[in-house]
Amino acid sequence: MGQANLHLHASAVRPDEHAQLCAYNTAFGELGLRFRWDSATLSDFQHARDEKEAIARYLETHQPYLLKAYDVDFLSQLILDKKNQRFQTGA
């Protein structure tokens, strides 16, 4: 979980979900983070209160080594801000 399925066709996910995934994965790349999300990762977020909480939960569960160097709130907000910047500009 958390790794992009490179063989996943764009038609296998909803267009809005595809746009969200692209925005997140672009943000990760721009921040130098070497993980990618897939549609299964996004579906795990349905139980979170909001996106920042979902990102924090993902980091705590799947990327805990990052939290030795960065505060979870800081990193979650940084990722969310970068993702929203990408999603709003359509880049």
PDB file of N, CA, C and O in Angstrom:
ATOM      1  N   MET A   1       0.839  -1.165   0.000  1.00  0.00           N
ATOM      2  CA  MET A   1       0.000   0.000   0.000  1.00  0.00           C
ATOM      3  C   MET A   1       0.887   1.231   0.000  1.00  0.00           C
ATOM      4  O   MET A   1       1.958   1.237   0.606  1.00  0.00           O
ATOM      5  N   GLY A   2       0.426   2.296  -0.696  1.00  0.00           N
ATOM      6  CA  GLY A   2       1.188   3.519  -0.734  1.00  0.00           C
ATOM      7  C   GLY A   2       2.070   3.638  -1.951  1.00  0.00           C
ATOM      8  O   GLY A   2       2.460   4.745  -2.323  1.00  0.00           O
ATOM      9  N   GLN A   3       2.387   2.545  -2.567  1.00  0.00           N
ATOM     10  CA  GLN A   3       3.191   2.579  -3.782  1.00  0.00           C
ATOM     11  C   GLN A   3       2.262   2.629  -4.981  1.00  0.00           C
ATOM     12  O   GLN A   3       1.272   1.901  -5.046  1.00  0.00           O
ATOM     13  N   ALA A   4       2.590   3.491  -5.925  1.00  0.00           N
ATOM     14  CA  ALA A   4       1.740   3.634  -7.109  1.00  0.00           C
ATOM     15  C   ALA A   4       1.799   2.365  -7.933  1.00  0.00           C
ATOM     16  O   ALA A   4       2.854   1.748  -8.081  1.00  0.00           O
ATOM     17  N   ASN A   5       0.668   1.992  -8.457  1.00  0.00           N
ATOM     18  CA  ASN A   5       0.605   0.883  -9.377  1.00  0.00           C
ATOM     19  C   ASN A   5       0.871   1.449 -10.761  1.00  0.00           C
ATOM     20  O   ASN A   5      -0.011   2.057 -11.367  1.00  0.00           O
ATOM     21  N   LEU A   6       2.072   1.253 -11.256  1.00  0.00           N
ATOM     22  CA  LEU A   6       2.471   1.868 -12.521  1.00  0.00           C
ATOM     23  C   LEU A   6       1.697   1.319 -13.710  1.00  0.00           C
ATOM     24  O   LEU A   6       1.691   1.923 -14.782  1.00  0.00           O
ATOM     25  N   HIS A   7       1.053   0.190 -13.525  1.00  0.00           N
ATOM     26  CA  HIS A   7       0.287  -0.408 -14.610  1.00  0.00           C
ATOM     27  C   HIS A   7      -1.189  -0.038 -14.536  1.00  0.00           C
ATOM     28  O   HIS A   7      -1.996  -0.521 -15.330  1.00  0.00           O
ATOM     29  N   LEU A   8      -1.535   0.808 -13.594  1.00  0.00           N
ATOM     30  CA  LEU A   8      -2.911   1.237 -13.422  1.00  0.00           C
ATOM     31  C   LEU A   8      -3.260   2.252 -14.498  1.00  0.00           C
ATOM     32  O   LEU A   8      -2.605   3.288 -14.613  1.00  0.00           O
ATOM     33  N   HIS A   9      -4.266   1.965 -15.269  1.00  0.00           N
ATOM     34  CA  HIS A   9      -4.696   2.880 -16.326  1.00  0.00           C
ATOM     35  C   HIS A   9      -5.526   3.994 -15.730  1.00  0.00           C
ATOM     36  O   HIS A   9      -6.247   3.788 -14.753  1.00  0.00           O
ATOM     37  N   ALA A  10      -5.427   5.177 -16.317  1.00  0.00           N
ATOM     38  CA  ALA A  10      -6.181   6.331 -15.821  1.00  0.00           C
ATOM     39  C   ALA A  10      -7.679   6.044 -15.792  1.00  0.00           C
ATOM     40  O   ALA A  10      -8.393   6.580 -14.945  1.00  0.00           O
ATOM     41  N   SER A  11      -8.159   5.214 -16.700  1.00  0.00           N
ATOM     42  CA  SER A  11      -9.587   4.922 -16.750  1.00  0.00           C
ATOM     43  C   SER A  11     -10.037   4.052 -15.586  1.00  0.00           C
ATOM     44  O   SER A  11     -11.240   3.910 -15.366  1.00  0.00           O
ATOM     45  N   ALA A  12      -9.104   3.459 -14.826  1.00  0.00           N
ATOM     46  CA  ALA A  12      -9.450   2.594 -13.704  1.00  0.00           C
ATOM     47  C   ALA A  12      -9.803   3.388 -12.464  1.00  0.00           C
ATOM     48  O   ALA A  12     -10.324   2.823 -11.502  1.00  0.00           O
ATOM     49  N   VAL A  13      -9.532   4.685 -12.461  1.00  0.00           N
ATOM     50  CA  VAL A  13      -9.879   5.540 -11.328  1.00  0.00           C
ATOM     51  C   VAL A  13     -10.743   6.689 -11.821  1.00  0.00           C
ATOM     52  O   VAL A  13     -10.693   7.063 -12.992  1.00  0.00           O
ATOM     53  N   ARG A  14     -11.533   7.243 -10.915  1.00  0.00           N
ATOM     54  CA  ARG A  14     -12.374   8.384 -11.269  1.00  0.00           C
ATOM     55  C   ARG A  14     -11.490   9.571 -11.646  1.00  0.00           C
ATOM     56  O   ARG A  14     -10.383   9.701 -11.124  1.00  0.00           O
ATOM     57  N   PRO A  15     -11.963  10.440 -12.548  1.00  0.00           N
ATOM     58  CA  PRO A  15     -11.149  11.599 -12.956  1.00  0.00           C
ATOM     59  C   PRO A  15     -10.745  12.495 -11.792  1.00  0.00           C
ATOM     60  O   PRO A  15      -9.610  12.971 -11.754  1.00  0.00           O
ATOM     61  N   ASP A  16     -11.653  12.739 -10.832  1.00  0.00           N
ATOM     62  CA  ASP A  16     -11.297  13.581  -9.687  1.00  0.00           C
ATOM     63  C   ASP A  16     -10.259  12.895  -8.808  1.00  0.00           C
ATOM     64  O   ASP A  16      -9.372  13.550  -8.260  1.00  0.00           O
ATOM     65  N   GLU A  17     -10.370  11.583  -8.674  1.00  0.00           N
ATOM     66  CA  GLU A  17      -9.403  10.820  -7.896  1.00  0.00           C
ATOM     67  C   GLU A  17      -8.045  10.838  -8.592  1.00  0.00           C
ATOM     68  O   GLU A  17      -7.009  10.976  -7.941  1.00  0.00           O
ATOM     69  N   HIS A  18      -8.055  10.699  -9.899  1.00  0.00           N
ATOM     70  CA  HIS A  18      -6.810  10.735 -10.673  1.00  0.00           C
ATOM     71  C   HIS A  18      -6.124  12.090 -10.504  1.00  0.00           C
ATOM     72  O   HIS A  18      -4.904  12.148 -10.345  1.00  0.00           O
ATOM     73  N   ALA A  19      -6.886  13.170 -10.537  1.00  0.00           N
ATOM     74  CA  ALA A  19      -6.329  14.513 -10.367  1.00  0.00           C
ATOM     75  C   ALA A  19      -5.725  14.665  -8.973  1.00  0.00           C
ATOM     76  O   ALA A  19      -4.649  15.243  -8.823  1.00  0.00           O
ATOM     77  N   GLN A  20      -6.414  14.148  -7.951  1.00  0.00           N
ATOM     78  CA  GLN A  20      -5.893  14.207  -6.586  1.00  0.00           C
ATOM     79  C   GLN A  20      -4.585  13.423  -6.470  1.00  0.00           C
ATOM     80  O   GLN A  20      -3.615  13.903  -5.882  1.00  0.00           O
ATOM     81  N   LEU A  21      -4.567  12.220  -7.033  1.00  0.00           N
ATOM     82  CA  LEU A  21      -3.349  11.403  -6.994  1.00  0.00           C
ATOM     83  C   LEU A  21      -2.189  12.100  -7.684  1.00  0.00           C
ATOM     84  O   LEU A  21      -1.071  12.112  -7.167  1.00  0.00           O
ATOM     85  N   CYS A  22      -2.445  12.672  -8.831  1.00  0.00           N
ATOM     86  CA  CYS A  22      -1.398  13.396  -9.561  1.00  0.00           C
ATOM     87  C   CYS A  22      -0.884  14.568  -8.736  1.00  0.00           C
ATOM     88  O   CYS A  22       0.321  14.813  -8.688  1.00  0.00           O
ATOM     89  N   ALA A  23      -1.790  15.292  -8.086  1.00  0.00           N
ATOM     90  CA  ALA A  23      -1.388  16.440  -7.266  1.00  0.00           C
ATOM     91  C   ALA A  23      -0.545  15.990  -6.073  1.00  0.00           C
ATOM     92  O   ALA A  23       0.490  16.589  -5.780  1.00  0.00           O
ATOM     93  N   TYR A  24      -0.987  14.942  -5.392  1.00  0.00           N
ATOM     94  CA  TYR A  24      -0.196  14.425  -4.270  1.00  0.00           C
ATOM     95  C   TYR A  24       1.164  13.939  -4.739  1.00  0.00           C
ATOM     96  O   TYR A  24       2.187  14.321  -4.170  1.00  0.00           O
ATOM     97  N   ASN A  25       1.191  13.111  -5.758  1.00  0.00           N
ATOM     98  CA  ASN A  25       2.447  12.524  -6.211  1.00  0.00           C
ATOM     99  C   ASN A  25       3.400  13.570  -6.771  1.00  0.00           C
ATOM    100  O   ASN A  25       4.615  13.436  -6.625  1.00  0.00           O
ATOM    101  N   THR A  26       2.871  14.608  -7.410  1.00  0.00           N
ATOM    102  CA  THR A  26       3.712  15.712  -7.857  1.00  0.00           C
ATOM    103  C   THR A  26       4.287  16.445  -6.649  1.00  0.00           C
ATOM    104  O   THR A  26       5.469  16.788  -6.629  1.00  0.00           O
ATOM    105  N   ALA A  27       3.452  16.681  -5.648  1.00  0.00           N
ATOM    106  CA  ALA A  27       3.920  17.350  -4.425  1.00  0.00           C
ATOM    107  C   ALA A  27       5.032  16.543  -3.763  1.00  0.00           C
ATOM    108  O   ALA A  27       6.047  17.103  -3.349  1.00  0.00           O
ATOM    109  N   PHE A  28       4.843  15.226  -3.664  1.00  0.00           N
ATOM    110  CA  PHE A  28       5.885  14.389  -3.060  1.00  0.00           C
ATOM    111  C   PHE A  28       7.197  14.528  -3.823  1.00  0.00           C
ATOM    112  O   PHE A  28       8.258  14.679  -3.216  1.00  0.00           O
ATOM    113  N   GLY A  29       7.127  14.479  -5.142  1.00  0.00           N
ATOM    114  CA  GLY A  29       8.327  14.612  -5.953  1.00  0.00           C
ATOM    115  C   GLY A  29       9.012  15.953  -5.749  1.00  0.00           C
ATOM    116  O   GLY A  29      10.236  16.020  -5.632  1.00  0.00           O
ATOM    117  N   GLU A  30       8.223  17.020  -5.708  1.00  0.00           N
ATOM    118  CA  GLU A  30       8.781  18.355  -5.514  1.00  0.00           C
ATOM    119  C   GLU A  30       9.412  18.520  -4.135  1.00  0.00           C
ATOM    120  O   GLU A  30      10.344  19.307  -3.966  1.00  0.00           O
ATOM    121  N   LEU A  31       8.914  17.787  -3.160  1.00  0.00           N
ATOM    122  CA  LEU A  31       9.458  17.846  -1.807  1.00  0.00           C
ATOM    123  C   LEU A  31      10.591  16.843  -1.592  1.00  0.00           C
ATOM    124  O   LEU A  31      11.167  16.776  -0.507  1.00  0.00           O
ATOM    125  N   GLY A  32      10.907  16.069  -2.624  1.00  0.00           N
ATOM    126  CA  GLY A  32      11.985  15.094  -2.523  1.00  0.00           C
ATOM    127  C   GLY A  32      11.604  13.831  -1.776  1.00  0.00           C
ATOM    128  O   GLY A  32      12.478  13.087  -1.331  1.00  0.00           O
ATOM    129  N   LEU A  33      10.308  13.580  -1.631  1.00  0.00           N
ATOM    130  CA  LEU A  33       9.829  12.372  -0.955  1.00  0.00           C
ATOM    131  C   LEU A  33       9.707  11.255  -1.988  1.00  0.00           C
ATOM    132  O   LEU A  33       9.195  11.469  -3.087  1.00  0.00           O
ATOM    133  N   ARG A  34      10.169  10.096  -1.638  1.00  0.00           N
ATOM    134  CA  ARG A  34      10.265   9.005  -2.608  1.00  0.00           C
ATOM    135  C   ARG A  34       9.161   7.978  -2.492  1.00  0.00           C
ATOM    136  O   ARG A  34       9.382   6.798  -2.764  1.00  0.00           O
ATOM    137  N   PHE A  35       7.994   8.400  -2.100  1.00  0.00           N
ATOM    138  CA  PHE A  35       6.864   7.472  -2.100  1.00  0.00           C
ATOM    139  C   PHE A  35       5.773   8.034  -2.990  1.00  0.00           C
ATOM    140  O   PHE A  35       5.724   9.234  -3.259  1.00  0.00           O
ATOM    141  N   ARG A  36       4.906   7.151  -3.441  1.00  0.00           N
ATOM    142  CA  ARG A  36       3.790   7.529  -4.301  1.00  0.00           C
ATOM    143  C   ARG A  36       2.545   6.865  -3.775  1.00  0.00           C
ATOM    144  O   ARG A  36       2.589   5.776  -3.201  1.00  0.00           O
ATOM    145  N   TRP A  37       1.425   7.545  -3.983  1.00  0.00           N
ATOM    146  CA  TRP A  37       0.152   7.006  -3.546  1.00  0.00           C
ATOM    147  C   TRP A  37      -0.624   6.453  -4.725  1.00  0.00           C
ATOM    148  O   TRP A  37      -0.406   6.837  -5.875  1.00  0.00           O
ATOM    149  N   ASP A  38      -1.532   5.544  -4.415  1.00  0.00           N
ATOM    150  CA  ASP A  38      -2.436   4.969  -5.395  1.00  0.00           C
ATOM    151  C   ASP A  38      -3.870   5.148  -4.893  1.00  0.00           C
ATOM    152  O   ASP A  38      -4.093   5.732  -3.833  1.00  0.00           O
ATOM    153  N   SER A  39      -4.824   4.652  -5.646  1.00  0.00           N
ATOM    154  CA  SER A  39      -6.230   4.842  -5.276  1.00  0.00           C
ATOM    155  C   SER A  39      -6.566   4.152  -3.953  1.00  0.00           C
ATOM    156  O   SER A  39      -7.446   4.618  -3.228  1.00  0.00           O
ATOM    157  N   ALA A  40      -5.889   3.062  -3.627  1.00  0.00           N
ATOM    158  CA  ALA A  40      -6.134   2.381  -2.352  1.00  0.00           C
ATOM    159  C   ALA A  40      -5.729   3.276  -1.182  1.00  0.00           C
ATOM    160  O   ALA A  40      -6.397   3.286  -0.148  1.00  0.00           O
ATOM    161  N   THR A  41      -4.652   4.018  -1.339  1.00  0.00           N
ATOM    162  CA  THR A  41      -4.228   4.938  -0.289  1.00  0.00           C
ATOM    163  C   THR A  41      -5.281   6.015  -0.082  1.00  0.00           C
ATOM    164  O   THR A  41      -5.634   6.326   1.055  1.00  0.00           O
ATOM    165  N   LEU A  42      -5.786   6.589  -1.172  1.00  0.00           N
ATOM    166  CA  LEU A  42      -6.828   7.610  -1.046  1.00  0.00           C
ATOM    167  C   LEU A  42      -8.082   7.056  -0.390  1.00  0.00           C
ATOM    168  O   LEU A  42      -8.719   7.754   0.400  1.00  0.00           O
ATOM    169  N   SER A  43      -8.446   5.834  -0.695  1.00  0.00           N
ATOM    170  CA  SER A  43      -9.662   5.262  -0.098  1.00  0.00           C
ATOM    171  C   SER A  43      -9.489   5.065   1.403  1.00  0.00           C
ATOM    172  O   SER A  43     -10.473   5.097   2.141  1.00  0.00           O
ATOM    173  N   ASP A  44      -8.264   4.863   1.866  1.00  0.00           N
ATOM    174  CA  ASP A  44      -8.007   4.758   3.303  1.00  0.00           C
ATOM    175  C   ASP A  44      -8.313   6.068   4.024  1.00  0.00           C
ATOM    176  O   ASP A  44      -8.573   6.067   5.227  1.00  0.00           O
ATOM    177  N   PHE A  45      -8.283   7.180   3.301  1.00  0.00           N
ATOM    178  CA  PHE A  45      -8.500   8.492   3.891  1.00  0.00           C
ATOM    179  C   PHE A  45      -9.959   8.762   4.221  1.00  0.00           C
ATOM    180  O   PHE A  45     -10.248   9.739   4.912  1.00  0.00           O
ATOM    181  N   GLN A  46     -10.873   7.951   3.764  1.00  0.00           N
ATOM    182  CA  GLN A  46     -12.296   8.190   3.971  1.00  0.00           C
ATOM    183  C   GLN A  46     -12.672   8.269   5.447  1.00  0.00           C
ATOM    184  O   GLN A  46     -13.683   8.879   5.795  1.00  0.00           O
ATOM    185  N   HIS A  47     -11.874   7.662   6.312  1.00  0.00           N
ATOM    186  CA  HIS A  47     -12.186   7.638   7.739  1.00  0.00           C
ATOM    187  C   HIS A  47     -11.524   8.784   8.495  1.00  0.00           C
ATOM    188  O   HIS A  47     -11.770   8.964   9.687  1.00  0.00           O
ATOM    189  N   ALA A  48     -10.700   9.546   7.823  1.00  0.00           N
ATOM    190  CA  ALA A  48     -10.021  10.668   8.480  1.00  0.00           C
ATOM    191  C   ALA A  48     -10.949  11.877   8.560  1.00  0.00           C
ATOM    192  O   ALA A  48     -11.852  12.050   7.741  1.00  0.00           O
ATOM    193  N   ARG A  49     -10.705  12.685   9.544  1.00  0.00           N
ATOM    194  CA  ARG A  49     -11.477  13.910   9.739  1.00  0.00           C
ATOM    195  C   ARG A  49     -11.246  14.890   8.591  1.00  0.00           C
ATOM    196  O   ARG A  49     -12.174  15.546   8.120  1.00  0.00           O
ATOM    197  N   ASP A  50      -9.983  14.975   8.149  1.00  0.00           N
ATOM    198  CA  ASP A  50      -9.627  15.874   7.059  1.00  0.00           C
ATOM    199  C   ASP A  50      -8.341  15.371   6.391  1.00  0.00           C
ATOM    200  O   ASP A  50      -7.745  14.385   6.826  1.00  0.00           O
ATOM    201  N   GLU A  51      -7.935  16.056   5.344  1.00  0.00           N
ATOM    202  CA  GLU A  51      -6.752  15.617   4.591  1.00  0.00           C
ATOM    203  C   GLU A  51      -5.477  15.660   5.431  1.00  0.00           C
ATOM    204  O   GLU A  51      -4.654  14.747   5.356  1.00  0.00           O
ATOM    205  N   LYS A  52      -5.311  16.697   6.215  1.00  0.00           N
ATOM    206  CA  LYS A  52      -4.092  16.809   7.026  1.00  0.00           C
ATOM    207  C   LYS A  52      -3.987  15.638   7.993  1.00  0.00           C
ATOM    208  O   LYS A  52      -2.907  15.074   8.173  1.00  0.00           O
ATOM    209  N   GLU A  53      -5.102  15.270   8.613  1.00  0.00           N
ATOM    210  CA  GLU A  53      -5.099  14.122   9.517  1.00  0.00           C
ATOM    211  C   GLU A  53      -4.764  12.834   8.755  1.00  0.00           C
ATOM    212  O   GLU A  53      -4.024  11.987   9.255  1.00  0.00           O
ATOM    213  N   ALA A  54      -5.303  12.695   7.562  1.00  0.00           N
ATOM    214  CA  ALA A  54      -5.037  11.503   6.758  1.00  0.00           C
ATOM    215  C   ALA A  54      -3.558  11.422   6.383  1.00  0.00           C
ATOM    216  O   ALA A  54      -2.958  10.348   6.429  1.00  0.00           O
ATOM    217  N   ILE A  55      -2.980  12.554   6.016  1.00  0.00           N
ATOM    218  CA  ILE A  55      -1.558  12.584   5.672  1.00  0.00           C
ATOM    219  C   ILE A  55      -0.726  12.214   6.894  1.00  0.00           C
ATOM    220  O   ILE A  55       0.208  11.417   6.797  1.00  0.00           O
ATOM    221  N   ALA A  56      -1.064  12.792   8.043  1.00  0.00           N
ATOM    222  CA  ALA A  56      -0.335  12.489   9.277  1.00  0.00           C
ATOM    223  C   ALA A  56      -0.422  11.005   9.614  1.00  0.00           C
ATOM    224  O   ALA A  56       0.576  10.386   9.984  1.00  0.00           O
ATOM    225  N   ARG A  57      -1.622  10.438   9.483  1.00  0.00           N
ATOM    226  CA  ARG A  57      -1.799   9.011   9.768  1.00  0.00           C
ATOM    227  C   ARG A  57      -0.945   8.161   8.817  1.00  0.00           C
ATOM    228  O   ARG A  57      -0.322   7.185   9.234  1.00  0.00           O
ATOM    229  N   TYR A  58      -0.927   8.547   7.538  1.00  0.00           N
ATOM    230  CA  TYR A  58      -0.107   7.822   6.568  1.00  0.00           C
ATOM    231  C   TYR A  58       1.370   7.893   6.964  1.00  0.00           C
ATOM    232  O   TYR A  58       2.063   6.875   6.972  1.00  0.00           O
ATOM    233  N   LEU A  59       1.846   9.091   7.291  1.00  0.00           N
ATOM    234  CA  LEU A  59       3.251   9.255   7.658  1.00  0.00           C
ATOM    235  C   LEU A  59       3.597   8.426   8.891  1.00  0.00           C
ATOM    236  O   LEU A  59       4.630   7.756   8.924  1.00  0.00           O
ATOM    237  N   GLU A  60       2.743   8.471   9.893  1.00  0.00           N
ATOM    238  CA  GLU A  60       2.989   7.714  11.120  1.00  0.00           C
ATOM    239  C   GLU A  60       3.006   6.215  10.868  1.00  0.00           C
ATOM    240  O   GLU A  60       3.785   5.486  11.482  1.00  0.00           O
ATOM    241  N   THR A  61       2.158   5.763   9.978  1.00  0.00           N
ATOM    242  CA  THR A  61       2.026   4.329   9.718  1.00  0.00           C
ATOM    243  C   THR A  61       3.044   3.803   8.710  1.00  0.00           C
ATOM    244  O   THR A  61       3.616   2.731   8.905  1.00  0.00           O
ATOM    245  N   HIS A  62       3.272   4.562   7.623  1.00  0.00           N
ATOM    246  CA  HIS A  62       4.065   4.042   6.508  1.00  0.00           C
ATOM    247  C   HIS A  62       5.428   4.710   6.311  1.00  0.00           C
ATOM    248  O   HIS A  62       6.288   4.158   5.624  1.00  0.00           O
ATOM    249  N   GLN A  63       5.635   5.886   6.901  1.00  0.00           N
ATOM    250  CA  GLN A  63       6.899   6.597   6.718  1.00  0.00           C
ATOM    251  C   GLN A  63       7.407   7.145   8.057  1.00  0.00           C
ATOM    252  O   GLN A  63       7.789   8.314   8.124  1.00  0.00           O
ATOM    253  N   PRO A  64       7.422   6.347   9.111  1.00  0.00           N
ATOM    254  CA  PRO A  64       7.772   6.880  10.435  1.00  0.00           C
ATOM    255  C   PRO A  64       9.192   7.433  10.518  1.00  0.00           C
ATOM    256  O   PRO A  64       9.465   8.283  11.366  1.00  0.00           O
ATOM    257  N   TYR A  65      10.094   6.979   9.669  1.00  0.00           N
ATOM    258  CA  TYR A  65      11.465   7.475   9.694  1.00  0.00           C
ATOM    259  C   TYR A  65      11.513   8.983   9.415  1.00  0.00           C
ATOM    260  O   TYR A  65      12.396   9.678   9.916  1.00  0.00           O
ATOM    261  N   LEU A  66      10.562   9.489   8.615  1.00  0.00           N
ATOM    262  CA  LEU A  66      10.529  10.920   8.324  1.00  0.00           C
ATOM    263  C   LEU A  66      10.238  11.742   9.576  1.00  0.00           C
ATOM    264  O   LEU A  66      10.657  12.894   9.685  1.00  0.00           O
ATOM    265  N   LEU A  67       9.521  11.144  10.509  1.00  0.00           N
ATOM    266  CA  LEU A  67       9.109  11.862  11.704  1.00  0.00           C
ATOM    267  C   LEU A  67      10.226  11.950  12.742  1.00  0.00           C
ATOM    268  O   LEU A  67      10.053  12.566  13.793  1.00  0.00           O
ATOM    269  N   LYS A  68      11.365  11.338  12.448  1.00  0.00           N
ATOM    270  CA  LYS A  68      12.551  11.514  13.291  1.00  0.00           C
ATOM    271  C   LYS A  68      13.225  12.841  12.963  1.00  0.00           C
ATOM    272  O   LYS A  68      13.955  13.402  13.780  1.00  0.00           O
ATOM    273  N   ALA A  69      12.968  13.333  11.754  1.00  0.00           N
ATOM    274  CA  ALA A  69      13.579  14.594  11.325  1.00  0.00           C
ATOM    275  C   ALA A  69      12.575  15.744  11.271  1.00  0.00           C
ATOM    276  O   ALA A  69      12.958  16.907  11.400  1.00  0.00           O
ATOM    277  N   TYR A  70      11.290  15.426  11.081  1.00  0.00           N
ATOM    278  CA  TYR A  70      10.261  16.458  10.912  1.00  0.00           C
ATOM    279  C   TYR A  70       9.098  16.212  11.865  1.00  0.00           C
ATOM    280  O   TYR A  70       8.722  15.070  12.128  1.00  0.00           O
ATOM    281  N   ASP A  71       8.549  17.281  12.364  1.00  0.00           N
ATOM    282  CA  ASP A  71       7.334  17.223  13.159  1.00  0.00           C
ATOM    283  C   ASP A  71       6.183  16.791  12.252  1.00  0.00           C
ATOM    284  O   ASP A  71       6.075  17.276  11.126  1.00  0.00           O
ATOM    285  N   VAL A  72       5.337  15.904  12.715  1.00  0.00           N
ATOM    286  CA  VAL A  72       4.248  15.371  11.891  1.00  0.00           C
ATOM    287  C   VAL A  72       3.298  16.471  11.435  1.00  0.00           C
ATOM    288  O   VAL A  72       2.837  16.450  10.294  1.00  0.00           O
ATOM    289  N   ASP A  73       2.996  17.433  12.308  1.00  0.00           N
ATOM    290  CA  ASP A  73       2.098  18.524  11.908  1.00  0.00           C
ATOM    291  C   ASP A  73       2.730  19.383  10.825  1.00  0.00           C
ATOM    292  O   ASP A  73       2.075  19.750   9.849  1.00  0.00           O
ATOM    293  N   PHE A  74       4.015  19.704  11.005  1.00  0.00           N
ATOM    294  CA  PHE A  74       4.719  20.512  10.010  1.00  0.00           C
ATOM    295  C   PHE A  74       4.752  19.807   8.657  1.00  0.00           C
ATOM    296  O   PHE A  74       4.406  20.404   7.638  1.00  0.00           O
ATOM    297  N   LEU A  75       5.167  18.541   8.643  1.00  0.00           N
ATOM    298  CA  LEU A  75       5.297  17.813   7.382  1.00  0.00           C
ATOM    299  C   LEU A  75       3.943  17.578   6.727  1.00  0.00           C
ATOM    300  O   LEU A  75       3.821  17.684   5.507  1.00  0.00           O
ATOM    301  N   SER A  76       2.935  17.264   7.513  1.00  0.00           N
ATOM    302  CA  SER A  76       1.588  17.066   6.965  1.00  0.00           C
ATOM    303  C   SER A  76       1.083  18.341   6.304  1.00  0.00           C
ATOM    304  O   SER A  76       0.525  18.299   5.207  1.00  0.00           O
ATOM    305  N   GLN A  77       1.280  19.473   6.970  1.00  0.00           N
ATOM    306  CA  GLN A  77       0.827  20.747   6.410  1.00  0.00           C
ATOM    307  C   GLN A  77       1.626  21.111   5.166  1.00  0.00           C
ATOM    308  O   GLN A  77       1.061  21.620   4.198  1.00  0.00           O
ATOM    309  N   LEU A  78       2.925  20.861   5.176  1.00  0.00           N
ATOM    310  CA  LEU A  78       3.762  21.136   4.016  1.00  0.00           C
ATOM    311  C   LEU A  78       3.298  20.332   2.798  1.00  0.00           C
ATOM    312  O   LEU A  78       3.180  20.871   1.698  1.00  0.00           O
ATOM    313  N   ILE A  79       3.042  19.057   3.002  1.00  0.00           N
ATOM    314  CA  ILE A  79       2.552  18.199   1.920  1.00  0.00           C
ATOM    315  C   ILE A  79       1.197  18.689   1.437  1.00  0.00           C
ATOM    316  O   ILE A  79       0.973  18.799   0.231  1.00  0.00           O
ATOM    317  N   LEU A  80       0.292  18.983   2.359  1.00  0.00           N
ATOM    318  CA  LEU A  80      -1.034  19.445   1.982  1.00  0.00           C
ATOM    319  C   LEU A  80      -0.971  20.764   1.208  1.00  0.00           C
ATOM    320  O   LEU A  80      -1.652  20.925   0.195  1.00  0.00           O
ATOM    321  N   ASP A  81      -0.161  21.698   1.680  1.00  0.00           N
ATOM    322  CA  ASP A  81      -0.026  22.978   0.978  1.00  0.00           C
ATOM    323  C   ASP A  81       0.515  22.784  -0.434  1.00  0.00           C
ATOM    324  O   ASP A  81       0.011  23.387  -1.382  1.00  0.00           O
ATOM    325  N   LYS A  82       1.529  21.953  -0.574  1.00  0.00           N
ATOM    326  CA  LYS A  82       2.128  21.710  -1.889  1.00  0.00           C
ATOM    327  C   LYS A  82       1.127  20.994  -2.793  1.00  0.00           C
ATOM    328  O   LYS A  82       1.019  21.323  -3.975  1.00  0.00           O
ATOM    329  N   LYS A  83       0.403  20.030  -2.256  1.00  0.00           N
ATOM    330  CA  LYS A  83      -0.619  19.310  -3.030  1.00  0.00           C
ATOM    331  C   LYS A  83      -1.704  20.269  -3.489  1.00  0.00           C
ATOM    332  O   LYS A  83      -2.109  20.233  -4.651  1.00  0.00           O
ATOM    333  N   ASN A  84      -2.183  21.131  -2.588  1.00  0.00           N
ATOM    334  CA  ASN A  84      -3.229  22.076  -2.957  1.00  0.00           C
ATOM    335  C   ASN A  84      -2.738  23.063  -4.004  1.00  0.00           C
ATOM    336  O   ASN A  84      -3.496  23.454  -4.892  1.00  0.00           O
ATOM    337  N   GLN A  85      -1.501  23.462  -3.912  1.00  0.00           N
ATOM    338  CA  GLN A  85      -0.920  24.351  -4.931  1.00  0.00           C
ATOM    339  C   GLN A  85      -0.934  23.657  -6.293  1.00  0.00           C
ATOM    340  O   GLN A  85      -1.281  24.277  -7.299  1.00  0.00           O
ATOM    341  N   ARG A  86      -0.570  22.407  -6.332  1.00  0.00           N
ATOM    342  CA  ARG A  86      -0.555  21.651  -7.592  1.00  0.00           C
ATOM    343  C   ARG A  86      -1.976  21.427  -8.093  1.00  0.00           C
ATOM    344  O   ARG A  86      -2.243  21.557  -9.287  1.00  0.00           O
ATOM    345  N   PHE A  87      -2.878  21.094  -7.194  1.00  0.00           N
ATOM    346  CA  PHE A  87      -4.250  20.768  -7.577  1.00  0.00           C
ATOM    347  C   PHE A  87      -4.975  22.007  -8.095  1.00  0.00           C
ATOM    348  O   PHE A  87      -5.730  21.914  -9.062  1.00  0.00           O
ATOM    349  N   GLN A  88      -4.762  23.149  -7.478  1.00  0.00           N
ATOM    350  CA  GLN A  88      -5.413  24.388  -7.888  1.00  0.00           C
ATOM    351  C   GLN A  88      -4.900  24.899  -9.219  1.00  0.00           C
ATOM    352  O   GLN A  88      -5.660  25.450 -10.015  1.00  0.00           O
ATOM    353  N   THR A  89      -3.605  24.716  -9.462  1.00  0.00           N
ATOM    354  CA  THR A  89      -3.045  25.224 -10.718  1.00  0.00           C
ATOM    355  C   THR A  89      -3.195  24.228 -11.853  1.00  0.00           C
ATOM    356  O   THR A  89      -2.970  24.559 -13.017  1.00  0.00           O
ATOM    357  N   GLY A  90      -3.578  23.000 -11.504  1.00  0.00           N
ATOM    358  CA  GLY A  90      -3.740  21.971 -12.535  1.00  0.00           C
ATOM    359  C   GLY A  90      -2.428  21.453 -13.060  1.00  0.00           C
ATOM    360  O   GLY A  90      -2.401  20.780 -14.091  1.00  0.00           O
ATOM    361  N   ALA A  91      -1.317  21.753 -12.368  1.00  0.00           N
ATOM    362  CA  ALA A  91       0.015  21.302 -12.808  1.00  0.00           C
ATOM    363  C   ALA A  91       0.241  19.865 -12.451  1.00  0.00           C
ATOM    364  O   ALA A  91       1.304  19.316 -12.742  1.00  0.00           O
TER     365      ALA A  91
END
